[in-house]
């Protein structure tokens, strides 16, 4: 399962899933989005990170620019190292991790065209169920760009895969995140779509309330809060781009 959409790490008393990740407690990572940290750090070995100049005095924007530059430089170096082979063929895991990190940072730098280009490369160079992870990212990008019908269509294609994936399920963080995208994209379309979104939000709330005995129980309160925040923003007519 892709780590494109993940949650903060579990405590030692809770089950830990493959998408959980411990972000270093250092000034550089303070106030940085969890997905940015996780998707960057998974591209490197600890000794590589130690050699980097992770200046915690920089503002978040400048820290993001630094991380993007590091990832792009690493990508270029890896591509040269395997030439004439293509990197996505020679080392698909490295290719995926680097482009995922780049796309994530492009999102938080608000560079939608660059982000779309990166996600499109991932879609074009991978096969099988992992493509749905990139389609899910494209759905989120469409939502943030105001292309609500496209966002809904892509998320609806992804949702059944998340709900039936052996590592996920209907109440998994991945499936619930995709469901929130559908709720937001339908709500923003208005009319009958908004009515449908309200019904789906109620159904999703009921699903979350039943998570207490689920293997994903540790995420229950967080999922409850994210759905509540989303519906409140939608009720107020505010943008709900991070679902």
C-alpha positions in Angstrom: 0.0 0.0 0.0 1.3 3.4 -0.8 2.3 5.8 1.9 0.9 8.8 0.0 -1.8 9.3 2.6 -0.7 8.4 6.2 -1.2 9.1 9.8 1.1 10.1 12.7 2.9 7.4 14.4 1.3 5.1 17.0 2.3 5.0 20.6 4.1 1.9 21.9 0.8 0.5 23.3 -1.0 0.8 20.0 -0.7 -1.4 16.8 1.7 0.1 14.3 1.0 0.0 10.6 3.4 0.2 7.7 2.3 3.8 7.0 3.1 5.0 10.6 6.3 6.9 10.9 8.3 8.5 13.7 9.4 12.1 12.7 12.5 13.3 14.5 11.8 15.8 17.3 14.1 18.5 16.0 13.6 22.2 15.3 13.8 21.7 11.5 10.7 19.4 11.5 8.7 21.6 13.9 5.6 23.0 12.3 6.2 20.9 9.1 3.4 18.7 7.8 3.7 15.1 8.8 3.4 13.9 5.2 6.2 16.2 4.1 8.6 14.9 6.7 7.6 11.2 6.2 7.8 11.3 2.4 11.1 13.1 2.5 12.8 11.0 5.1 11.9 7.7 3.6 14.0 8.6 0.6 17.3 8.6 2.6 19.3 6.6 5.0 20.0 8.1 8.5 23.6 8.9 7.6 22.4 10.8 4.5 20.1 12.9 6.7 22.9 13.6 9.1 25.0 15.2 6.3 22.3 17.6 5.3 22.1 21.2 6.6 18.6 21.0 8.2 18.4 24.6 9.5 15.5 24.9 11.9 15.9 28.7 11.9 14.5 28.9 8.4 10.8 29.7 7.8 8.6 26.7 6.8 8.5 27.9 3.1 12.3 28.1 2.9 12.6 24.7 4.6 10.3 23.2 1.9 12.4 24.8 -0.8 15.5 23.2 0.7 13.9 19.8 0.8 12.6 20.1 -2.7 16.1 21.0 -4.0 17.6 18.0 -2.2 15.0 15.6 -3.7 15.4 16.9 -7.2 19.2 16.7 -6.9 19.0 13.2 -5.7 16.6 12.2 -8.5 19.0 13.7 -11.1 22.0 11.9 -9.6 20.1 8.5 -9.5 19.0 8.9 -13.1 22.6 9.6 -14.2 23.8 6.6 -12.2 21.6 4.1 -13.9 21.7 5.5 -17.5 21.0 4.4 -20.1 18.3 2.6 -18.2 15.3 4.6 -17.0 15.3 5.0 -13.2 11.7 3.8 -12.9 12.8 0.5 -14.6 16.2 0.1 -12.8 15.0 1.0 -9.3 11.2 1.5 -9.2 11.1 1.9 -5.4 13.6 4.7 -5.4 11.8 6.4 -8.3 8.4 6.1 -6.5 9.8 7.4 -3.2 11.6 10.4 -4.8 8.6 11.5 -6.9 6.2 11.0 -4.1 8.4 13.3 -1.9 8.6 15.8 -4.7 4.9 15.9 -5.3 4.1 16.2 -1.6 6.4 19.3 -1.2 5.0 20.8 -4.5 1.6 20.5 -2.9 2.5 22.5 0.2 4.5 25.0 -1.9 1.2 25.6 -3.8 2.6 24.6 -7.2 -0.3 22.7 -8.7 1.1 22.5 -12.3 4.4 21.0 -11.1 2.5 18.7 -8.8 0.2 17.5 -11.6 3.2 16.8 -13.8 4.9 14.8 -11.1 1.8 12.8 -10.3 1.3 12.1 -14.0 4.8 10.7 -14.2 4.0 8.3 -11.4 0.7 7.2 -13.1 2.5 6.7 -16.4 5.4 4.6 -15.0 3.7 2.3 -12.5 1.3 -0.5 -12.9 -1.3 -2.4 -10.8 -3.1 -1.2 -7.7 -0.4 1.3 -6.7 -1.6 3.5 -9.6 -4.8 4.1 -7.5 -2.6 5.8 -4.9 -1.5 8.3 -7.5 -5.0 8.7 -8.8 -6.0 9.5 -5.2 -3.4 12.2 -5.2 -4.7 13.6 -8.5 -8.2 13.6 -7.0 -6.9 15.8 -4.1 -5.2 18.1 -6.5 -8.4 18.4 -8.5 -10.3 19.3 -5.4 -7.8 22.0 -4.4 -7.9 23.4 -8.0 -11.7 23.6 -7.9 -12.2 20.8 -10.5 -14.9 19.2 -8.3 -16.5 16.9 -10.8 -13.0 15.5 -11.7 -12.1 15.1 -8.1 -15.3 13.2 -7.4 -14.8 10.9 -10.4 -11.3 10.0 -9.5 -12.0 9.5 -5.8 -15.0 7.2 -6.6 -12.7 5.1 -8.8 -10.2 4.8 -5.9 -12.5 4.2 -3.0 -13.5 0.6 -3.7 -9.9 -0.3 -4.0 -9.1 1.2 -0.6 -12.2 -0.4 1.0 -11.3 -3.9 -0.3 -7.5 -3.8 0.0 -6.2 -6.4 2.4 -4.2 -3.8 4.4 -7.0 -1.3 4.5 -10.8 -1.6 4.6 -13.9 0.6 4.8 -12.8 2.3 8.1 -9.1 2.6 7.3 -7.5 6.0 7.2 -7.0 5.7 3.4 -10.6 4.8 2.7 -11.9 7.5 5.0 -9.6 10.1 3.5 -10.9 9.3 0.0 -14.4 9.4 1.3 -13.9 13.0 2.6 -12.6 14.0 -0.8 -15.9 12.7 -2.3 -17.9 14.5 0.3 -16.1 17.8 -0.3 -16.2 17.5 -4.1 -19.9 16.7 -4.2 -20.8 19.4 -1.6 -19.0 22.0 -3.7 -21.0 21.1 -6.8 -24.3 22.1 -5.0 -27.8 21.0 -5.7 -28.5 17.3 -5.5 -24.8 16.6 -5.2 -24.7 18.6 -2.0 -27.7 16.6 -0.6 -25.8 13.3 -1.5 -22.7 14.7 0.2 -24.6 15.3 3.4 -26.0 11.8 3.4 -22.5 10.4 2.8 -21.2 12.5 5.7 -23.8 11.0 8.0 -23.0 7.5 6.9 -19.3 8.2 7.3 -19.9 9.5 10.8 -21.7 6.4 11.7 -18.8 4.3 10.3 -16.3 6.2 12.4 -18.4 5.8 15.6 -18.2 2.1 15.1 -14.4 2.1 14.9 -13.9 1.4 18.6 -13.5 -2.3 18.1 -11.7 -2.0 14.7 -8.0 -2.6 14.2 -7.9 1.1 13.3 -9.5 2.1 16.6 -6.5 4.4 17.4 -7.5 6.7 14.6 -11.1 7.0 15.6 -10.8 10.4 17.4 -8.7 11.9 14.7 -11.1 10.7 12.0 -14.0 12.0 13.9 -12.4 15.4 14.2 -11.3 15.6 10.6 -14.9 14.9 9.4 -16.3 17.4 11.9 -13.9 20.1 10.7 -14.7 19.3 7.1 -18.4 19.5 7.4 -18.2 22.7 9.4 -16.1 24.4 6.7 -18.5 23.2 4.0 -21.5 24.5 6.0 -19.8 27.9 6.1 -19.0 27.8 2.4 -15.3 27.8 3.2 -12.6 26.1 1.1 -12.0 22.5 2.3 -8.9 21.7 0.3 -7.1 19.6 2.9 -9.5 16.7 3.7 
